[in-house]
Amino acid sequence: MTSSALNRVPAARNGTAEKLLVAASDLMIERSSIDVSLSDIAQRSGANSALVKYHFGNKDGLLLALLARDAATEVEGLEYLLSQPITPTEKLKLHIAGIIRAYRRFPYMNRLIHYLLHESSAEAADEVSKFFVAPLLDFHRRLLAEGVRRGEFREIDPILFYTSLIGACDHLFFGRHAMTRASGVGPVTDEVCRAYIKHMEGLLCGGVLTKERSE
C-alpha cells in the first residue's frame, strides 16, 4: 500500500466508497470472518471491484478505512466522557458499556486490528496505532489517574487494563462461536449484551476500585 493511498483512506466518504465499506462490514458480520474477497464486496455493494483501488488503493486500504470508520464514534467520544462532571467510577462504567456495544455492532473489529497491526504493511500498522490504539490507551491512562487522584481507584497498569477490557470484548463475539459448538450457548442478543456489560462492570470495577469504594 502506498503512502498516498493511506493518506486518502480515512477521508474517502463519497457514496460509492461508503457503499463498499458497508458491504464489507455486512459480509464480515454475516460470515464471522474478515476473509471476504473484493469480488464479494463489489457484488454486495453494486460497484465495480476496480473502484476499490480508486478509492482505497487496495483491499488493505479498504480494511483500514473500515476500521477507521467503525472506531471513530467511540474514539471521538473519549474526550467528551473525560470532561463530564461525574465521578471516575461512573465514567469507567459508561466506557465499559460503550466499548461492549461497539463490539456488538462491529464484532470483527479486533480481528481487523490484529490483521492490520501484524499481517499488513508497516504503514497500516502505524495508522491503526495512531487513530485507535494510542487514543484509547491515553484515555485509560488519564481516566485511571483521575480515579487514583480522587481516591476511587487503586494503582492500575493502563496497558493491562486495556488488554483486559478489549480482550474480553473481543472474545464475547469472536470466541462465542467456539463456545456455541462446545456448550450450545446462543447468539449475542440484547439481553446477553446487557448481562455482559453488568458482568464486566463488576469484574473490572471490582479490580480497580479501592477497598473503601467497593464496600
Legacy VTK file of the C-alpha trace (Angstrom):
# vtk DataFile Version 3.0
C-alpha trace
ASCII
DATASET POLYDATA
POINTS 215 float
0.000 0.000 0.000
1.433 3.392 -0.932
1.549 6.333 1.458
-0.667 8.348 -0.891
-3.322 5.636 -0.714
-3.068 5.600 3.065
-3.468 9.346 3.229
-6.753 9.314 1.365
-8.266 6.282 3.130
-9.846 7.990 6.164
-11.230 10.797 4.004
-12.870 8.528 1.444
-16.521 9.157 2.197
-18.325 9.631 -1.093
-21.330 7.492 -1.941
-19.504 4.682 -3.716
-16.738 4.453 -1.121
-19.313 4.283 1.672
-21.237 1.550 -0.144
-18.049 -0.507 -0.369
-17.404 -0.068 3.368
-20.977 -1.008 4.266
-20.798 -4.088 2.039
-17.516 -5.220 3.602
-18.902 -4.696 7.109
-22.117 -6.599 6.384
-20.266 -9.545 4.844
-17.822 -9.803 7.764
-20.679 -9.834 10.265
-22.639 -12.441 8.297
-19.619 -14.722 7.852
-17.994 -14.090 11.247
-14.750 -13.567 9.348
-12.673 -10.745 7.878
-11.705 -13.017 4.975
-14.010 -11.601 2.304
-12.995 -11.128 -1.316
-13.063 -7.923 -3.323
-15.439 -9.539 -5.782
-17.869 -10.387 -2.962
-17.647 -6.831 -1.634
-18.171 -5.379 -5.098
-21.142 -7.653 -5.792
-22.803 -6.787 -2.475
-22.230 -3.045 -2.957
-23.276 -2.990 -6.604
-19.974 -1.329 -7.538
-17.118 -2.443 -9.753
-14.216 -4.045 -7.864
-11.826 -1.714 -9.714
-13.304 1.130 -7.670
-11.689 -0.313 -4.544
-8.279 0.631 -5.945
-9.551 4.046 -6.976
-10.950 4.899 -3.538
-8.730 2.911 -1.159
-5.590 1.832 -3.042
-6.159 -1.896 -2.401
-8.052 -4.283 -0.125
-5.935 -3.448 2.918
-6.697 0.223 2.314
-10.405 -0.601 2.375
-9.994 -2.580 5.609
-8.083 0.296 7.175
-10.812 2.759 6.179
-13.459 0.407 7.578
-11.704 0.201 10.945
-11.226 3.982 10.994
-14.935 4.464 10.311
-16.042 1.979 12.968
-13.651 3.264 15.638
-14.345 6.959 15.020
-17.505 7.339 17.117
-16.048 5.596 20.157
-12.673 7.372 19.982
-14.202 10.798 19.356
-16.366 10.417 22.464
-13.439 9.797 24.820
-12.587 13.461 25.433
-16.252 14.263 25.960
-16.591 11.498 28.541
-13.481 12.646 30.430
-14.852 16.199 30.611
-18.184 15.218 32.163
-18.899 16.355 35.764
-19.351 12.809 37.052
-17.148 10.515 39.110
-14.333 8.456 37.555
-16.266 5.310 38.539
-19.296 6.484 36.584
-17.081 7.350 33.611
-15.498 3.914 33.759
-18.883 2.177 33.723
-20.054 4.257 30.760
-16.833 3.464 28.910
-17.148 -0.276 29.525
-20.726 -0.236 28.226
-19.736 1.841 25.185
-16.886 -0.465 24.200
-19.042 -3.595 24.528
-21.822 -2.051 22.443
-19.292 -1.004 19.785
-18.011 -4.573 19.584
-21.522 -5.890 19.302
-22.176 -3.553 16.396
-18.833 -4.380 14.753
-17.835 -7.852 16.061
-14.968 -8.131 13.567
-13.217 -5.029 14.975
-10.465 -6.726 16.958
-9.676 -9.160 14.147
-9.234 -6.178 11.832
-6.945 -4.548 14.385
-4.820 -7.706 14.692
-4.631 -8.142 10.935
-3.693 -4.525 10.192
-1.162 -4.387 13.031
0.565 -7.696 12.375
-0.227 -9.010 8.884
-0.491 -5.920 6.702
2.029 -3.155 5.964
4.057 -1.116 8.443
2.192 1.977 7.218
-1.180 0.381 8.027
0.063 -0.651 11.479
1.176 2.927 12.146
-2.224 4.268 11.113
-4.112 1.852 13.398
-1.843 2.789 16.287
-2.489 6.488 15.683
-6.270 6.508 15.296
-7.289 3.647 17.614
-4.731 2.116 19.972
-2.922 5.287 21.102
-6.081 7.354 21.829
-7.678 4.501 23.758
-4.536 3.821 25.806
-4.190 7.531 26.540
-7.816 7.669 27.669
-7.282 4.721 30.004
-4.152 6.302 31.476
-5.933 9.588 32.146
-9.137 8.057 33.498
-7.271 5.683 35.801
-5.029 8.515 37.000
-8.081 10.671 37.723
-9.612 7.840 39.715
-6.418 7.449 41.755
-6.230 11.202 42.443
-9.802 11.224 43.681
-9.278 8.198 45.883
-11.646 5.946 43.911
-9.169 3.673 42.102
-6.120 1.797 43.222
-2.995 1.945 41.061
-3.672 0.004 37.851
-1.382 -0.540 34.857
-3.296 1.083 31.937
-1.819 -1.350 29.416
-3.031 -4.336 31.432
-6.420 -2.641 31.827
-6.629 -2.047 28.058
-5.721 -5.689 27.437
-8.349 -6.931 29.880
-11.211 -4.810 28.539
-10.520 -5.096 24.811
-9.655 -8.791 25.035
-12.841 -9.553 26.964
-14.972 -7.659 24.453
-13.402 -9.437 21.503
-13.855 -12.880 22.987
-17.562 -12.357 23.664
-18.141 -12.170 19.924
-15.263 -13.997 18.242
-14.884 -16.721 20.865
-18.611 -17.250 21.191
-18.667 -19.385 18.065
-16.358 -21.894 19.739
-18.474 -21.800 22.904
-21.589 -22.414 20.820
-20.057 -25.596 19.445
-18.786 -26.684 22.862
-21.765 -25.926 25.086
-24.636 -24.758 22.893
-24.710 -21.112 24.034
-26.824 -18.878 21.844
-26.072 -15.692 19.888
-25.278 -12.321 21.469
-28.757 -10.873 21.938
-29.658 -7.546 23.566
-30.188 -9.443 26.813
-26.773 -11.124 26.577
-25.144 -7.763 25.812
-26.763 -6.130 28.857
-25.751 -9.048 31.066
-22.170 -8.875 29.810
-21.989 -5.134 30.482
-23.121 -5.755 34.056
-20.653 -8.643 34.402
-17.708 -6.606 33.093
-18.622 -3.625 35.269
-18.500 -5.867 38.324
-15.334 -7.636 37.203
-13.303 -4.566 36.222
-14.618 -2.193 38.864
-14.030 -4.864 41.485
-10.388 -4.928 40.452
-9.989 -1.173 40.044
-11.870 0.396 42.943
-10.185 0.984 46.263
-11.401 -1.136 49.178
-13.398 1.803 50.554
-15.199 2.414 47.237
-16.006 -1.252 46.606
-17.616 -1.838 50.012
LINES 1 216
215 0 1 2 3 4 5 6 7 8 9 10 11 12 13 14 15 16 17 18 19 20 21 22 23 24 25 26 27 28 29 30 31 32 33 34 35 36 37 38 39 40 41 42 43 44 45 46 47 48 49 50 51 52 53 54 55 56 57 58 59 60 61 62 63 64 65 66 67 68 69 70 71 72 73 74 75 76 77 78 79 80 81 82 83 84 85 86 87 88 89 90 91 92 93 94 95 96 97 98 99 100 101 102 103 104 105 106 107 108 109 110 111 112 113 114 115 116 117 118 119 120 121 122 123 124 125 126 127 128 129 130 131 132 133 134 135 136 137 138 139 140 141 142 143 144 145 146 147 148 149 150 151 152 153 154 155 156 157 158 159 160 161 162 163 164 165 166 167 168 169 170 171 172 173 174 175 176 177 178 179 180 181 182 183 184 185 186 187 188 189 190 191 192 193 194 195 196 197 198 199 200 201 202 203 204 205 206 207 208 209 210 211 212 213 214
